[in-house]
Amino acid sequence: PPTGEQLLLRIAAVSLSPSDYRQLSGDTAGVKPLPGGAFPYTPGGDVAGTVVAVPAAPTARAAHPTAASVFAVGDRVVATWAIAGSGGLADYGLVDARLTAACPPSVSAVDGAALANSAGHALLAVRAATVAPGERVLVLGGGGGVGTALVQWARAAGAGFIAATGADAGRLAATGVDEAIPYGEREWSTLPPGTPPYDVVFDCAVGDAAWAAVTAAPLGAVLKGAHDGGRCLAIHHAARIVMHGWVDLVRWSVRAAARVAVNRCRRAEPRYIDFIGRVDGGVLREVLAAAADGTLRAVIEPAGPFPQTTEGVRAAFNLHASRHARGKVVIRVAPETGGGWQGGATTQPSGPERGG
Ligand SMILES: NC(=O)c1ccc[n+]([C@@H]2O[C@H](COP(=O)([O-])OP(=O)(O)OC[C@H]3O[C@@H](n4cnc5c(N)ncnc54)[C@H](OP(=O)(O)O)[C@@H]3O)[C@@H](O)[C@H]2O)c1
């Protein structure tokens, strides 16, 4: 049974994120190790479902209101992971109420699970970059889970021109970009003559090579210098800087300090932001409200949602691990009916699966 800030969910849909396939492939260099390095491990961190049990002791809950006390059995919710996704790919799972938000009736389980951490992370990234009205924005990896949401948040923040790189110009255009730059068609780091430089570059896909390309170009040719407000925000690093121990912590701190020093000393170069976001229940509420009012649209891999069968889950993971899924890869755990979804049983299962 759930205790403290836990909620027990009947899960309806779970979406995959890069940390899911990295954990299973053993490539944990960029993700938090499993608690105690323990297997068996249930993957999946972004879920939509129905609350089937809340912590007991209502008197104590009333005296000391907790995040869990806001939720009741039967609530439709979306939840995300604390650090590394776990426990979502199951019929039932424990989630943290502080990382959970009520799901508006008009938002489906599939969309809710798809948006959760990716769209939340994208929202925080746009805020960290302080995208201002009229600015010119480039999103590297604009077709991915984070990138598709980021394009939409940047537009909502008033960006005047948005370009994005990706495999599929159609998918990029559907998110509302002004210019799609398919891989191989032209180098994003070489702007056509007369094109003004970007104010912000978001890197969701490329890695250190993106910053190298920006700084290799003549000053202000691709991205404005820091004097003029140019900044490059690296999102992929958010997963790579998860600490595995003191050595990682020291290494990251030295690197971050060096970045700050370089930013201060070489004011002519664009500002570099190593982005770390933390998506909580408040951020999820904003994401879901935007999905409900139509500001934000989930981009779902068209081959899905995948069934929760051995073949379905295998296909979902293989596609996601390719890094070229055509939207968020979602596994449907319980069927949806009408505006809501099934699985809102009010009875607690006898043996709940391991939760997140
Ligand atoms: N999802 C989250 O909740 C979350 C949260 C925090 C941090 N992050 C980090 O953010 C990054 C992006 O995550 P995501 O969920 O958006 O991943 P994703 O959905 O798997 O998308 C991967 C993106 O990378 C692009 N890509 C693949 N190979 C490429 C290459 N060789 N060169 C350039 N681009 C390439 C893909 O483009 P096409 O599809 O167009 O081929 C796609 O846009 C990851 O590093 C992840 O760790 C993700």
The ligand as an SDF file (V2000), in Angstrom:
LIG
                    3D

 48 52  0  0  0  0  0  0  0  0999 V2000
   12.6380   12.8590  -22.6020 N   0  0  0  0  0  0  0  0  0  0  0  0
   12.8870   13.4020  -21.4260 C   0  0  0  0  0  0  0  0  0  0  0  0
   12.0370   13.4030  -20.5730 O   0  0  0  0  0  0  0  0  0  0  0  0
   14.2330   14.0410  -21.1300 C   0  0  0  0  0  0  0  0  0  0  0  0
   14.3940   14.6980  -19.9290 C   0  0  0  0  0  0  0  0  0  0  0  0
   15.6290   15.2850  -19.6560 C   0  0  0  0  0  0  0  0  0  0  0  0
   16.6580   15.2130  -20.5780 C   0  0  0  0  0  0  0  0  0  0  0  0
   16.4760   14.5530  -21.7410 N   0  0  0  0  0  0  0  0  0  0  0  0
   17.5960   14.4930  -22.6690 C   0  0  0  0  0  0  0  0  0  0  0  0
   17.2660   15.2630  -23.8130 O   0  0  0  0  0  0  0  0  0  0  0  0
   17.8120   14.6290  -24.9810 C   0  0  0  0  0  0  0  0  0  0  0  0
   16.7110   14.4540  -25.9980 C   0  0  0  0  0  0  0  0  0  0  0  0
   15.7520   13.5820  -25.4370 O   0  0  0  0  0  0  0  0  0  0  0  0
   14.4640   13.1610  -26.2470 P   0  0  0  0  0  0  0  0  0  0  0  0
   13.5430   12.5310  -25.2800 O   0  0  0  0  0  0  0  0  0  0  0  0
   13.9780   14.2950  -27.0730 O   0  0  0  0  0  0  0  0  0  0  0  0
   15.0920   12.0440  -27.1950 O   0  0  0  0  0  0  0  0  0  0  0  0
   14.3960   11.3270  -28.4380 P   0  0  0  0  0  0  0  0  0  0  0  0
   12.9370   11.5160  -28.3880 O   0  0  0  0  0  0  0  0  0  0  0  0
   14.9780    9.9690  -28.4850 O   0  0  0  0  0  0  0  0  0  0  0  0
   14.9110   12.1770  -29.6650 O   0  0  0  0  0  0  0  0  0  0  0  0
   16.2220   12.0490  -30.1320 C   0  0  0  0  0  0  0  0  0  0  0  0
   16.4800   13.1910  -31.1010 C   0  0  0  0  0  0  0  0  0  0  0  0
   17.8290   13.1080  -31.5630 O   0  0  0  0  0  0  0  0  0  0  0  0
   17.8280   13.2690  -32.9530 C   0  0  0  0  0  0  0  0  0  0  0  0
   18.9900   12.5540  -33.4890 N   0  0  0  0  0  0  0  0  0  0  0  0
   19.1950   11.2230  -33.4980 C   0  0  0  0  0  0  0  0  0  0  0  0
   20.3910   10.9370  -34.0450 N   0  0  0  0  0  0  0  0  0  0  0  0
   20.9410   12.1260  -34.3850 C   0  0  0  0  0  0  0  0  0  0  0  0
   22.1540   12.5110  -34.9820 C   0  0  0  0  0  0  0  0  0  0  0  0
   23.0630   11.6120  -35.3760 N   0  0  0  0  0  0  0  0  0  0  0  0
   22.4030   13.8240  -35.1710 N   0  0  0  0  0  0  0  0  0  0  0  0
   21.5000   14.7460  -34.7970 C   0  0  0  0  0  0  0  0  0  0  0  0
   20.3270   14.4360  -34.2060 N   0  0  0  0  0  0  0  0  0  0  0  0
   20.0470   13.1620  -34.0120 C   0  0  0  0  0  0  0  0  0  0  0  0
   16.5180   12.7020  -33.4400 C   0  0  0  0  0  0  0  0  0  0  0  0
   16.1580   13.2860  -34.6590 O   0  0  0  0  0  0  0  0  0  0  0  0
   15.0970   12.6220  -35.6990 P   0  0  0  0  0  0  0  0  0  0  0  0
   14.0310   11.9280  -34.9090 O   0  0  0  0  0  0  0  0  0  0  0  0
   14.5620   13.7790  -36.4470 O   0  0  0  0  0  0  0  0  0  0  0  0
   15.8790   11.6560  -36.5150 O   0  0  0  0  0  0  0  0  0  0  0  0
   15.5800   13.1430  -32.3090 C   0  0  0  0  0  0  0  0  0  0  0  0
   15.1290   14.4530  -32.5550 O   0  0  0  0  0  0  0  0  0  0  0  0
   18.4040   13.2870  -24.5250 C   0  0  0  0  0  0  0  0  0  0  0  0
   19.8080   13.4070  -24.4140 O   0  0  0  0  0  0  0  0  0  0  0  0
   17.8130   13.0710  -23.1740 C   0  0  0  0  0  0  0  0  0  0  0  0
   18.6850   12.3620  -22.3370 O   0  0  0  0  0  0  0  0  0  0  0  0
   15.2800   13.9790  -22.0500 C   0  0  0  0  0  0  0  0  0  0  0  0
  1  2  1  0
  2  3  2  0
  2  4  1  0
  4  5  1  0
  4 48  2  0
  5  6  2  0
  6  7  1  0
  7  8  2  0
  8  9  1  0
  8 48  1  0
  9 10  1  0
  9 46  1  0
 10 11  1  0
 11 12  1  0
 11 44  1  0
 12 13  1  0
 13 14  1  0
 14 15  2  0
 14 16  1  0
 14 17  1  0
 17 18  1  0
 18 19  2  0
 18 20  1  0
 18 21  1  0
 21 22  1  0
 22 23  1  0
 23 24  1  0
 23 42  1  0
 24 25  1  0
 25 26  1  0
 25 36  1  0
 26 27  1  0
 26 35  1  0
 27 28  2  0
 28 29  1  0
 29 30  1  0
 29 35  2  0
 30 31  1  0
 30 32  2  0
 32 33  1  0
 33 34  2  0
 34 35  1  0
 36 37  1  0
 36 42  1  0
 37 38  1  0
 38 39  2  0
 38 40  1  0
 38 41  1  0
 42 43  1  0
 44 45  1  0
 44 46  1  0
 46 47  1  0
M  CHG  2   8   1  16  -1
M  END
$$$$
